């Protein structure tokens, strides 16, 4: 639904038609401006910057064709709906060729058709603007990431600076969901990486990745991961005026698997990626050889999520599966890299895995609690990188 902030400009030399359109559109919740001539309409357009223009094809001083061309020159994002009593097909074709969003024939006996046309044109204009902003933002990010690949090869200090800047803001709020992370490198650069971002208006994506090895070579792969996921997100948004395709985590893991194998870097990654659909509260996730599995905490209890899959970047024929989980109103989900096992008591990996959900319960399912329980502020030299990513909803 559009609010009254959507401003419309009606240009028609027939006072009765203007009054009728004004009343109809104002009742529908729009702010409506009027002009009796094309020249006056153009003056109002430049001064008031409306969101949409409705004009007669045969306005005096400057006709509808000229208006469409001048408006496109001034602001190509503003849609123009042409109305005319002529009803001549050639006029309609010409108006649409010049860039009109729609063509309606007077008299407009069905006001619902007019309102529908206006809302549809405004929606399309909004999508075009959002698509351009997404494209500009993603292209800017890609340029930065391309530069980052060179910086990592040249200098460790520049590499750490770049890697830290690639990480998302922590904490971060997206609607009802809260994200926070911490990465503790064993060396100056880390082979662990986390990211979370908006896929579109209703979906949020995230992942935690653990690159094999340590140091600069592994950190280089984290930059490559960021580049590949950002590029994939950009490709999915290229045709924003069409329905956005589903963003399956399993497809993302398969895409990264092929990319790492083709790069021949001798590196592989264990990772877990997920997508939250805010409209349904459903989490879809996929596991790529990653341990430990995410720990789900709700109502004072914690358990591992289910899932399995091959590491990413090792096997050309590797396939990954999506799993789904309906998220409750209050929960937290914690993703760890396997460096966390070095902080757990127990002789075997099985012993350590059994203890981890208990530690999450002691921490209350929050990142601050985990910092306290694991003593992350006072760690000495560690044999492996440690990464934590905690997402929650309505969770203190």
Secondary structure, DSSP 8 states (H G I E B T S, - for coil): ---TT-EEEEE-S-HHHHHHHHHHHHHTT-EEEEESSHHHHHHHHHHH--SEEEEETT-SSS-HHHHHHHHHHH-TTSEEEEEESS--HHHHHHHHHTT-SEEEESS---HHHHHHHHHHHHHHHHHHHHHHHHHHHHHHHHHHHHHHHHHHHH-HHHHHHHHHHHS--SSEEETTEEEEEEEE-SSSS-SEEEEEEESSSSEEEEEEEEESS-HHHHHHHHHHHHHHHHHHHHHHTTTTTS------HHHHHHHHHHHHHHHT-S--EEEEEEEEETTTTEEEEEEES-SS--EEEETTEEEE-------BTS-TT-----EEEE--SSEEEEEE-GGGGGGS--SSHHHHHHHHHHHHHHTTTSHHHHHHHHTGGG----SS-EEEEEEEES--
